[in-house]
Amino acid sequence: MRHRMSLPPEPGTVRRRTIWRRVWGLCAALLGVMMLLLGAAGLAIVPSLIEDEKAFATATSCTTLSTSHHDCLRSFDATVTRTVIKEENKSSEYTLHLNGPTQVPRSIDMGASEPLLKRLHPGDNVTVTLWRDYATEVRQGKVSQETADTPKGEPVFVCALALAVICGGAYSLYTGGTALARARRHAVRELPATLVTRGKEAAGAALCALPALVVGDFTSVPVMLVVWLALLPLVRWILKRQQQRSTGRHARSPLHTV
């Protein structure tokens, strides 16, 4: 059976493809720059979040002798207006709605239904503990529940999110820059296979932020960063092995690369 030789695209087609490559390349590059800036901003605020977490861990109840009521634990009485408990496979919601002083938020994410939220009903009186602008705990009698509105875990979460955004931004900038620099070449010869490889590497690097996040929850941000950096060579090695297995000994090499 004969294989037909592919003919080069017509000049008009090449022009249209070139324009299209430059348009989406510029958009991808701009998106990459914005994502990199956003990720860098996220990493920049991590140190201040670490300080907030440490300050909250050592905070004590406010007294008349407290020098700053901003950094101590304040208590306010409030009344329950309603509770929302939704436990589903893909999403869940544990919200407590309150009516009280202006300092108390109208709704609080409780994080779970136990041990207090499921026992509350409209009209119940509770005591809300505030630290800075966080509603950190809700208490009724001897039963208390820590809310999801605390600085605990924020540095690790923001750091993991920033790392994932930076990975996506780096790939978007690389892809957009490649499309802009070689728009006409790619219009004639199609996009290079290496873009797919780099995309897999970027996705793998972003996913590495998840196990690093888990480690960071039990340790610290520096340990988390070390774990993330240590996983990057493993991702590249796995992708390389997969590529070698998929191509095989008799596979044809790609026509061109970046």
C-alpha positions as CSV (number, residue, x, y, z in Angstrom):
1,M,0.0,0.0,0.0
2,R,1.4,3.4,-1.0
3,H,1.7,6.3,1.4
4,R,0.7,9.6,-0.1
5,M,3.3,12.4,0.4
6,S,1.9,15.3,2.3
7,L,1.9,18.5,0.2
8,P,3.0,21.8,1.7
9,P,0.1,24.1,2.6
10,E,-0.9,26.9,0.3
11,P,0.5,30.4,0.9
12,G,-2.9,31.7,2.0
13,T,-3.2,28.9,4.5
14,V,0.2,29.6,5.8
15,R,-0.6,33.3,6.3
16,R,-3.8,32.5,8.2
17,R,-2.0,29.9,10.4
18,T,0.8,32.3,11.1
19,I,-1.6,35.1,12.2
20,W,-3.5,32.6,14.3
21,R,-0.3,31.3,15.9
22,R,0.8,34.8,16.8
23,V,-2.5,35.8,18.2
24,W,-2.8,32.8,20.6
25,G,0.9,32.9,21.3
26,L,0.6,36.5,22.5
27,C,-2.5,35.6,24.6
28,A,-0.7,32.6,26.1
29,A,2.4,34.7,26.8
30,L,0.4,37.4,28.5
31,L,-1.5,34.8,30.6
32,G,1.8,33.2,31.6
33,V,3.2,36.6,32.7
34,M,0.1,37.3,34.8
35,M,0.2,33.8,36.4
36,L,3.9,34.1,37.2
37,L,3.3,37.5,38.9
38,L,0.3,36.1,40.8
39,G,2.4,33.1,41.9
40,A,5.3,35.3,43.0
41,A,2.9,37.5,44.9
42,G,1.5,34.4,46.7
43,L,5.0,33.3,47.7
44,A,5.8,36.9,48.8
45,I,3.0,36.9,51.4
46,V,3.9,33.5,52.8
47,P,6.4,34.8,55.4
48,S,3.7,37.2,56.8
49,L,1.2,34.3,57.0
50,I,3.8,32.3,58.9
51,E,4.1,35.1,61.4
52,D,0.3,35.3,61.7
53,E,0.2,31.6,62.4
54,K,2.8,31.8,65.1
55,A,1.1,34.8,66.7
56,F,-2.3,33.0,66.8
57,A,-0.7,29.9,68.4
58,T,0.6,32.0,71.3
59,A,-2.5,34.2,71.6
60,T,-4.3,34.4,75.0
61,S,-7.6,35.7,76.1
62,C,-8.0,39.5,76.3
63,T,-7.9,41.1,79.7
64,T,-8.1,44.6,81.0
65,L,-4.3,44.7,81.1
66,S,-3.9,43.6,77.5
67,T,-1.8,46.1,75.6
68,S,-3.5,45.3,72.3
69,H,-7.0,43.8,71.9
70,H,-6.1,43.1,68.3
71,D,-3.8,40.2,69.0
72,C,-5.6,38.6,71.9
73,L,-8.7,36.3,71.9
74,R,-12.0,38.2,72.2
75,S,-15.3,36.6,73.0
76,F,-18.7,37.8,71.9
77,D,-22.2,36.4,72.4
78,A,-24.3,35.7,69.4
79,T,-27.6,34.0,68.4
80,V,-27.9,31.2,65.8
81,T,-30.2,32.1,62.9
82,R,-29.7,28.9,60.9
83,T,-27.2,26.1,60.1
84,V,-26.3,24.6,56.8
85,I,-24.8,21.0,56.7
86,K,-24.4,19.5,53.2
87,E,-22.3,16.3,53.0
88,E,-21.9,15.2,49.4
89,N,-19.4,13.2,47.5
90,K,-17.9,16.1,45.5
91,S,-18.7,19.0,47.8
92,S,-19.6,19.7,51.4
93,E,-20.7,22.8,53.3
94,Y,-20.8,23.4,57.1
95,T,-21.9,27.0,57.6
96,L,-23.2,28.6,60.8
97,H,-25.3,31.8,60.4
98,L,-25.4,34.2,63.3
99,N,-26.9,37.4,64.6
100,G,-24.9,39.4,67.0
101,P,-22.6,42.4,67.5
102,T,-21.0,44.0,64.5
103,Q,-17.7,42.3,65.3
104,V,-19.2,38.9,64.8
105,P,-19.5,37.7,61.1
106,R,-22.9,36.9,59.8
107,S,-21.7,33.4,58.6
108,I,-18.8,31.2,59.7
109,D,-17.3,28.2,57.9
110,M,-17.2,25.6,60.6
111,G,-15.2,23.0,58.6
112,A,-17.2,20.0,59.9
113,S,-20.5,19.1,61.6
114,E,-18.8,17.7,64.7
115,P,-18.8,18.3,67.6
116,L,-21.0,21.4,67.9
117,L,-22.6,22.5,64.6
118,K,-25.0,19.6,64.2
119,R,-26.3,20.3,67.7
120,L,-27.2,23.9,67.1
121,H,-30.7,25.2,66.2
122,P,-32.1,28.6,65.3
123,G,-32.4,30.7,68.5
124,D,-29.5,29.0,70.4
125,N,-27.1,31.3,72.1
126,V,-23.4,30.7,71.4
127,T,-20.1,32.4,72.2
128,V,-17.8,33.3,69.3
129,T,-14.0,33.7,69.8
130,L,-12.4,36.3,67.5
131,W,-8.7,36.8,66.8
132,R,-8.0,39.8,64.6
133,D,-10.6,39.4,61.8
134,Y,-10.8,35.6,62.2
135,A,-13.7,33.9,63.9
136,T,-11.7,31.0,65.3
137,E,-14.0,29.1,67.7
138,V,-17.7,28.7,68.6
139,R,-18.7,27.5,72.0
140,Q,-22.0,26.6,73.6
141,G,-21.7,25.6,77.3
142,K,-18.9,23.1,77.6
143,V,-18.9,22.1,73.9
144,S,-16.7,24.1,71.6
145,Q,-15.6,23.7,68.0
146,E,-12.7,25.2,66.1
147,T,-13.8,26.8,62.9
148,A,-12.2,26.7,59.5
149,D,-11.6,30.4,59.7
150,T,-8.2,30.4,61.4
151,P,-4.6,31.2,60.2
152,K,-3.6,27.6,60.8
153,G,-2.4,26.0,57.6
154,E,-2.7,29.2,55.5
155,P,1.1,29.5,54.8
156,V,1.3,26.0,53.5
157,F,-1.9,26.2,51.4
158,V,-0.9,29.6,49.8
159,C,2.6,28.3,49.1
160,A,1.3,25.1,47.4
161,L,-1.2,27.1,45.4
162,A,1.5,29.6,44.3
163,L,3.8,26.8,43.2
164,A,1.0,25.3,41.1
165,V,0.2,28.7,39.5
166,I,3.9,29.4,38.8
167,C,4.2,26.0,37.0
168,G,1.2,26.8,34.8
169,G,2.4,30.3,34.2
170,A,5.9,29.1,33.2
171,Y,4.4,26.7,30.7
172,S,2.0,29.2,29.3
173,L,4.8,31.8,28.8
174,Y,7.0,29.1,27.2
175,T,4.3,28.0,24.8
176,G,3.3,31.5,23.9
177,G,6.9,32.6,23.4
178,T,7.5,29.6,21.2
179,A,4.5,30.4,19.1
180,L,5.5,34.0,18.7
181,A,9.1,33.4,17.8
182,R,8.4,30.6,15.3
183,A,4.9,31.4,14.1
184,R,5.6,30.9,10.4
185,R,7.7,27.8,10.9
186,H,5.0,26.2,12.9
187,A,2.3,27.3,10.4
188,V,4.1,25.2,7.8
189,R,5.3,22.3,9.9
190,E,2.7,22.2,12.7
191,L,3.4,22.5,16.4
192,P,6.4,20.7,17.8
193,A,5.9,17.5,19.9
194,T,8.1,19.0,22.6
195,L,5.3,21.3,23.6
196,V,3.3,18.3,24.8
197,T,6.3,17.0,26.7
198,R,6.8,20.3,28.4
199,G,3.1,20.5,29.2
200,K,3.2,17.1,30.9
201,E,6.3,18.2,32.9
202,A,4.5,21.4,34.0
203,A,1.4,19.5,35.0
204,G,3.5,17.0,36.9
205,A,5.3,19.8,38.7
206,A,2.0,21.4,39.7
207,L,0.7,18.1,41.0
208,C,3.8,17.7,43.1
209,A,2.5,20.6,45.2
210,L,-0.2,18.2,46.6
211,P,2.1,15.7,48.3
212,A,4.3,18.7,49.4
213,L,1.2,20.3,50.9
214,V,0.4,17.2,52.9
215,V,4.0,17.1,54.2
216,G,3.8,20.8,55.0
217,D,0.7,20.4,57.1
218,F,2.7,18.2,59.5
219,T,6.1,20.1,59.2
220,S,6.7,23.6,57.9
221,V,6.9,25.6,54.6
222,P,10.7,25.1,54.2
223,V,10.3,21.4,54.5
224,M,7.4,21.5,52.0
225,L,9.6,23.4,49.5
226,V,12.4,20.8,49.8
227,V,9.9,18.0,49.2
228,W,8.5,19.8,46.1
229,L,11.9,20.4,44.7
230,A,12.9,16.8,45.4
231,L,9.9,15.5,43.5
232,L,10.6,17.4,40.3
233,P,13.5,15.2,39.0
234,L,11.3,12.2,39.7
235,V,8.5,13.6,37.5
236,R,10.9,14.2,34.7
237,W,12.3,10.7,35.1
238,I,8.8,9.1,35.0
239,L,7.8,11.0,31.9
240,K,11.1,10.1,30.2
241,R,10.5,6.4,30.9
242,Q,6.9,6.6,29.6
243,Q,8.1,8.3,26.5
244,Q,10.7,5.6,25.9
245,R,8.2,2.8,26.4
246,S,5.6,4.5,24.1
247,T,8.1,5.1,21.2
248,G,9.8,1.7,21.4
249,R,12.8,0.6,19.5
250,H,11.4,0.8,16.0
251,A,9.5,4.1,16.5
252,R,10.2,7.0,14.2
253,S,11.8,10.0,15.8
254,P,9.8,13.3,15.7
255,L,10.3,15.4,12.5
256,H,11.3,18.5,14.4
257,T,11.6,20.0,17.8
258,V,11.7,23.5,19.2
